[in-house]
Amino acid sequence: MANVVVVGSQWGDEGKGKIVDWLSEQADVVVRFQGGHNAGHTLVVGGVTYKLSLLPSGVVRPGKLSIIGNGVVLDPQALVDELARLAAQGVVIGPDRLRIAETTPLILPLHRELDALRETTSAGTRIGTTKRGIGPAYEDKVGRRAIRLVDLTDTTTLPAKVERLLSHHNLIRRGLGLPEVETAALVAELAAVAPKVLPFMDRVWDLLDRARKDGKRILFEGAQGALLDIDHGTYPYVTSSNTVAGAAASGTGIGPGALDYVLGITKAYTTRVGEGPFPTELTDEVGNLIGERGREFGTNTGRRRRCGWFDSVLVRQTVRTCGIRGIALTKLDVLDGFKELKVCVGYIVDGREIDYLPAESGAQARAIPVYETMDGWTSSTAGARSWADLPAEAVKYVRRVEELIGCPVAVLSTSPERDDTILVHNPFQD
């Protein structure tokens, strides 16, 4: 049985929640390996809707072990709040169902303040973050001054670590006209939350190694999408972590040889939240209609997503950077009823046609899509559970997508309901 990595192949919001939940039924362990509580997942299980931000999507299913890896940045209060919300829905998560890597960096209130200030100031580049402190927390991680979960276990060394962190942040806060953070106050805040989160702490690298040797099926769940990767995305309009599939290894401590199959979640059209280039964006009635049909609003923020035609150039590129072996194509039903559909097959940049996304942000913004037009379909694909249920034109659309991105469809999703799924290849049986 294979271990499976699930990543978004676009700018996020591709419908990973449903697919991961569907796959988690077959998995023994479900692992988050990057991002923070800025990544919203909506699950519909047994008619009940669960909205998750930080916790792995498999956490609502009994008998599954959920893990938050070291590649995630953890807001301890957000974790406590999310666990409380689930408990109110009848899902009580204890240490027997959730483990967190001891080296996971923590998001603190000062990170949220800095993030929000950067996004609201008129100076500099607005990235369109969720203002939840994700970026500043990752900055402290690579700056070697982060407070990590394991640091909460030793009250004798914690004050010195907090002082080291504040020597950096208070300098910034003075420059921004913000009051300085007192060491004692932050230490007291961390001491208060420690008993609520430390019971979940574990050596995740060891836990996963033992699970693998025991023949357990492991599902690695990414957040956001590959085009928001700090290295391979539309920089600087990206997130602060590596979102490509390779991060599943570094973000959990398991060797890359344990990553057997990469499934790329891919929306049948394209959406984006926040700032940044978007070659196929539609700002007309068609774009509005796609957004309304697809209910394109963020799970966490409620922000309206920008919508556009399917961009095969982008997805073909992420197939390569992530090593995607099969895609799960979602929201095909949103395209029902259009007389014709367009698919981007290339760009024109400064008068030259290219078949890749340029790395320079100015060139990305100047990219003009080259479209191929296809016939739409009038009958509904919503709820289809076999190829025979699909209109012929819809099948042609899916097959053309496969050709253009150089990757087969392994799973086809036709509604938010988990059973409205056409399975072509089961990733766990690779």
RAGIZI-V966020 format. One record per residue. RES is the residue in one letter. PSI is psi in degrees with one decimal (none if undefined). Layout:
BEGIN
res=<RES;RES>
psi=<PSI;PSI>
END
This chain:
BEGIN
res=<M;A;N;V;V;V;V;G;S;Q;W;G;D;E;G;K;G;K;I;V;D;W;L;S;E;Q;A;D;V;V;V;R;F;Q;G;G;H;N;A;G;H;T;L;V;V;G;G;V;T;Y;K;L;S;L;L;P;S;G;V;V;R;P;G;K;L;S;I;I;G;N;G;V;V;L;D;P;Q;A;L;V;D;E;L;A;R;L;A;A;Q;G;V;V;I;G;P;D;R;L;R;I;A;E;T;T;P;L;I;L;P;L;H;R;E;L;D;A;L;R;E;T;T;S;A;G;T;R;I;G;T;T;K;R;G;I;G;P;A;Y;E;D;K;V;G;R;R;A;I;R;L;V;D;L;T;D;T;T;T;L;P;A;K;V;E;R;L;L;S;H;H;N;L;I;R;R;G;L;G;L;P;E;V;E;T;A;A;L;V;A;E;L;A;A;V;A;P;K;V;L;P;F;M;D;R;V;W;D;L;L;D;R;A;R;K;D;G;K;R;I;L;F;E;G;A;Q;G;A;L;L;D;I;D;H;G;T;Y;P;Y;V;T;S;S;N;T;V;A;G;A;A;A;S;G;T;G;I;G;P;G;A;L;D;Y;V;L;G;I;T;K;A;Y;T;T;R;V;G;E;G;P;F;P;T;E;L;T;D;E;V;G;N;L;I;G;E;R;G;R;E;F;G;T;N;T;G;R;R;R;R;C;G;W;F;D;S;V;L;V;R;Q;T;V;R;T;C;G;I;R;G;I;A;L;T;K;L;D;V;L;D;G;F;K;E;L;K;V;C;V;G;Y;I;V;D;G;R;E;I;D;Y;L;P;A;E;S;G;A;Q;A;R;A;I;P;V;Y;E;T;M;D;G;W;T;S;S;T;A;G;A;R;S;W;A;D;L;P;A;E;A;V;K;Y;V;R;R;V;E;E;L;I;G;C;P;V;A;V;L;S;T;S;P;E;R;D;D;T;I;L;V;H;N;P;F;Q;D>
psi=<140.0;153.5;138.5;135.4;127.9;123.9;155.4;134.8;-0.1;-132.8;26.8;176.9;30.1;-5.1;30.1;-33.4;-50.4;-45.4;-42.6;-40.9;-42.2;-41.8;-31.8;-21.3;-29.0;-15.7;158.1;-31.0;134.4;127.6;129.8;133.3;-3.2;171.8;-166.1;-148.9;20.1;-5.0;105.4;136.9;132.4;123.6;140.9;106.6;119.1;33.5;-1.1;133.4;127.6;132.6;113.1;149.3;-47.7;-36.7;147.0;149.9;-23.2;-0.7;-22.1;-5.0;123.4;148.2;0.5;139.6;124.4;141.6;137.8;118.0;172.3;-16.9;-8.6;149.9;130.5;120.6;107.8;-35.9;-36.8;-37.2;-47.6;-42.3;-40.9;-38.8;-37.5;-39.3;-41.5;-39.3;-36.6;-21.7;7.3;7.8;101.5;119.8;116.2;179.3;-18.1;-17.3;-13.8;130.4;146.0;135.0;135.8;-24.2;12.2;126.5;149.3;142.7;127.2;164.7;-35.4;-27.8;-42.3;-41.7;-45.5;-42.1;-47.4;-39.6;-41.0;-37.8;-25.9;-14.1;153.7;-14.4;148.9;-167.9;124.9;123.9;-29.5;37.2;171.5;0.4;32.5;8.7;9.4;-53.6;-52.7;-33.2;-41.0;-34.2;-42.9;-32.2;-52.2;-19.7;-1.3;36.8;9.4;151.7;122.6;162.5;-42.8;-23.8;-22.6;-9.5;-16.7;100.9;-14.3;-31.1;-14.7;-43.7;-39.6;-37.2;-38.1;-40.4;-41.9;-42.5;-44.8;-23.3;-28.1;-50.7;-35.5;-29.1;-43.6;-43.0;-36.8;-42.2;-27.8;1.4;21.8;150.9;146.7;154.0;130.4;138.0;-47.1;-38.2;-43.0;-39.5;-42.1;-38.9;-42.4;-38.0;-32.4;-36.7;-18.7;-47.2;-19.7;-23.0;-27.8;-30.2;-18.9;-6.1;144.5;166.6;90.1;-37.1;-39.1;-41.0;-44.2;-36.2;-42.6;-39.1;-41.0;-43.7;-25.7;1.8;18.0;147.3;123.9;131.1;120.0;122.4;117.7;161.5;164.4;-143.1;164.6;-26.1;-2.8;9.7;138.9;-27.7;-37.9;4.6;-167.8;67.4;137.4;6.1;65.6;176.3;-176.7;16.0;169.8;119.9;-3.2;166.1;-32.1;-22.9;-15.7;-30.8;-53.9;-27.4;2.5;-21.1;12.6;148.2;149.9;-21.4;-13.7;-6.6;98.4;-37.8;130.8;121.3;123.4;117.7;126.1;121.6;146.6;-7.5;-162.2;140.3;160.5;143.1;139.3;-163.4;173.8;165.3;149.1;84.4;-36.9;15.7;138.0;117.8;16.6;-165.4;-32.8;-44.7;-40.5;-39.8;-42.3;-43.4;-39.8;-45.1;-39.2;0.3;54.5;77.7;139.1;138.8;-42.8;-43.3;-22.1;4.3;140.7;133.5;144.2;139.9;149.8;177.6;161.9;133.8;100.5;-23.2;-47.4;-47.2;-38.8;-37.0;-41.8;-26.5;-37.9;-45.9;-22.3;-10.1;37.4;130.9;-17.5;151.2;152.6;108.0;121.8;161.5;32.9;-32.9;-20.5;-24.9;-0.3;137.6;-8.0;134.3;-39.5;153.9;151.2;144.7;129.5;127.3;-1.2;177.4;155.6;119.3;116.8;41.6;-0.1;133.5;132.0;162.2;30.2;164.2;119.4;151.6;-28.9;133.2;-35.4;-40.5;-36.8;-42.2;-26.7;-3.3;124.2;124.1;142.6;120.6;148.8;130.1;135.8;155.7;139.5;-166.7;149.5;-27.8;164.1;142.4;-5.3;127.3;2.4;138.4;8.0;160.3;-33.0;-21.4;-8.6;143.5;151.6;-37.6;-32.3;-39.5;-42.3;-39.0;-46.4;-43.7;-36.4;-37.8;-45.2;-45.5;-44.4;-35.3;-10.2;35.6;139.3;156.6;120.7;-32.3;137.9;121.4;132.1;7.2;169.3;-18.9;134.4;-29.2;-12.0;71.7;133.8;115.0;120.2;-43.0;127.4;113.1;-30.8;-12.9;31.7;none>
END
